[in-house]
Structure formats: structure tokens, C-alpha cells
């Protein structure tokens, strides 16, 4: 799987990002930031974070425009 979403259960921005990804039909692996100490150290204040093959595409508040643009770039 090429896409990974670093997320948090109680994060409304994460929920919005997941809804946008679902709307686009994007298949991704969801990782819970609080369940992994390495992810927590790296991303705790940055979620949601969308990765493509390990590289950050988007973080923080996703917008339709930013998401569409980033998906076209890869």
C-alpha cells in the first residue's frame, strides 16, 4: 500500500481527512499515532499526516484543493 494516514481517534481534523480520502476512493493504511512511540514522537502535533511511500504529502488541515493537487503531483 503506497498511502499511509497517521491519525488520532479523537482528532476532528483526522476525521475530516479520512472522509475526504474515502470520497476520493483512496486506499490507505491508517496508523494511530498514540499507539506507536516512534509515530508519537514524530507526528503527535502534526496529525493528520498523509504519506506516500514514506514521504509527507499533507499534514494538518486537509482541503479538497490541497489534496487534489498533491494527488496529481505523485
URURGI-V974984 format. One record per residue. N is the residue number from 1. RES is the residue in one small letter. PSI is psi in whole degrees, 0 to 359 (999 if undefined). D_LAST is the distance of its C-alpha to the last C-alpha in Angstrom with 1 decimal. Layout:
n;res;psi;d_last
N;RES;PSI;D_LAST
N;RES;PSI;D_LAST
This chain:
n;res;psi;d_last
1;x;128;14.3
2;x;328;10.7
3;x;141;11.0
4;x;135;14.0
5;x;119;15.8
6;x;122;18.5
7;x;173;21.2
8;x;135;24.9
9;x;322;27.3
10;x;15;29.2
11;x;117;26.3
12;x;328;26.2
13;x;324;22.8
14;x;317;21.5
15;x;319;23.2
16;x;318;21.7
17;x;316;18.1
18;x;321;19.0
19;x;318;20.4
20;x;318;17.4
21;x;320;15.2
22;x;319;18.1
23;x;323;18.4
24;x;351;14.9
25;x;22;15.8
26;x;128;13.1
27;x;130;14.6
28;x;160;14.7
29;x;129;17.3
30;x;126;19.3
31;x;135;21.1
32;x;115;24.1
33;x;324;24.2
34;x;355;28.0
35;x;2;28.5
36;x;118;27.1
37;x;322;28.7
38;x;317;25.8
39;x;320;23.3
40;x;317;26.1
41;x;321;26.6
42;x;322;23.0
43;x;3;21.8
44;x;320;25.1
45;x;6;24.9
46;x;352;21.2
47;x;150;20.6
48;x;152;18.8
49;x;125;15.8
50;x;123;12.5
51;x;147;11.1
52;x;114;8.2
53;x;41;10.2
54;x;353;12.6
55;x;139;10.7
56;x;125;11.4
57;x;313;9.0
58;x;151;12.2
59;x;157;15.8
60;x;215;19.1
61;x;119;19.5
62;x;144;16.6
63;x;158;17.1
64;x;316;16.0
65;x;311;14.8
66;x;318;12.8
67;x;312;11.2
68;x;316;10.5
69;x;313;9.2
70;x;322;6.7
71;x;331;5.6
72;x;331;5.6
73;x;332;3.8
74;x;999;0.0
